């Protein structure tokens, strides 16, 4: 049995575009998404999207950090699986940071 380690798929600051393509010969599993909104006044929305289906995997509106004491970011556990040549990408508001991690599993 092989060991399985977490893999960082996407790190995006301030709404910057980011893409993660599943490498050939692997199966990717999105496990954890963290979203932070740096706007102190307005809510910000984070989107994680699969391609080529264009399915929205996650859409989350994050309140300003000051609106809820202690709620500075949102962490979501997911179980989204995709194979090569599929990829995931983000389409976030300009005040939203997002990190995506999961697993890369070798195919039999």
C-alpha positions in Angstrom: 0.0 0.0 0.0 1.3 3.4 -0.9 1.4 6.5 1.3 -1.0 9.3 0.5 0.1 12.9 1.1 -1.7 16.2 0.7 -1.0 18.2 -2.4 -1.3 22.0 -2.7 -3.3 22.6 -5.9 -4.1 26.3 -5.9 -2.9 29.3 -4.0 -4.5 32.6 -5.1 -4.2 36.0 -3.6 -6.5 39.0 -4.3 -8.6 37.2 -6.9 -5.7 36.3 -9.1 -6.4 33.6 -11.7 -5.2 30.1 -10.9 -5.6 26.7 -12.5 -4.7 23.2 -11.5 -4.6 20.5 -14.2 -4.6 16.9 -13.1 -1.3 15.4 -14.3 -1.5 12.5 -16.8 -1.6 9.1 -15.0 -3.1 10.5 -11.8 -6.5 11.0 -10.3 -6.9 14.3 -8.3 -9.2 14.6 -5.3 -10.0 18.1 -4.0 -10.2 17.8 -0.2 -10.0 21.2 1.4 -10.7 24.8 0.3 -9.9 27.8 2.4 -11.4 31.2 1.4 -10.6 34.6 2.9 -12.1 38.0 2.1 -9.9 40.9 2.9 -12.5 43.6 2.2 -13.4 45.2 5.6 -16.8 46.5 4.4 -18.2 44.2 1.7 -18.7 40.5 1.3 -16.6 38.7 -1.3 -17.4 35.6 -3.4 -15.1 32.7 -4.2 -15.8 30.2 -7.0 -14.0 26.9 -7.7 -15.0 25.5 -11.1 -14.3 22.2 -13.0 -13.5 22.2 -16.7 -14.5 21.1 -19.2 -17.9 20.6 -17.6 -18.0 24.2 -16.2 -19.6 22.8 -13.1 -19.3 25.0 -10.0 -17.7 22.8 -7.3 -17.9 25.5 -4.7 -19.4 29.0 -4.4 -19.1 30.8 -1.1 -19.9 34.3 -0.1 -17.5 35.4 2.7 -18.5 38.2 5.0 -16.1 41.0 5.8 -13.6 39.9 8.6 -15.0 42.6 11.0 -18.6 41.5 10.5 -18.2 38.3 12.5 -15.6 38.2 15.3 -13.3 35.2 14.8 -14.7 34.3 11.4 -11.8 35.5 9.2 -11.9 32.6 6.8 -14.1 29.7 5.6 -12.8 26.2 5.4 -14.7 23.6 3.4 -14.1 19.9 3.2 -14.9 18.5 -0.2 -14.7 15.2 -2.1 -14.4 16.2 -5.7 -12.6 13.8 -8.0 -11.3 14.4 -11.5 -8.8 12.9 -14.0 -6.4 14.1 -16.7 -6.9 16.2 -18.8 -9.6 17.9 -16.7 -8.7 20.9 -14.5 -10.1 23.2 -11.8 -9.8 26.9 -11.7 -11.0 29.8 -9.6 -13.0 32.9 -10.5 -12.9 35.0 -7.3 -13.8 38.6 -6.4 -10.7 40.8 -6.3 -10.6 40.8 -2.5 -10.8 37.0 -2.1 -7.9 34.7 -1.4 -8.3 31.0 -1.9 -6.2 27.9 -1.3 -7.1 24.4 -2.6 -5.5 21.2 -1.5 -6.2 17.5 -1.9 -4.6 14.3 -3.1 -2.9 13.0 -6.3 -3.5 9.3 -6.6 -1.7 7.1 -9.0 -3.9 5.1 -11.4 -3.7 1.3 -11.3 
